[in-house]
């Protein structure tokens, strides 16, 4: 099971769509980098990962105790 997985996650805040049907998974012991230009949705994606904000649609699964 993934540590964290997003399936079909979308998010917008009344402006341009920041995330559109994103599928993403982080597996145990993986390393990753989140790179993009300003306003591309990097901070929004991290806030969705942490549960600070909820996506407009899609599913999020987190390993218990994460």
Secondary structure as UniProt FT lines:
FT   STRAND          4..12
FT   STRAND          17..26
FT   TURN            28..29
FT   TURN            38..39
FT   HELIX           42..50
FT   STRAND          57..62
FT   TURN            64..65
//
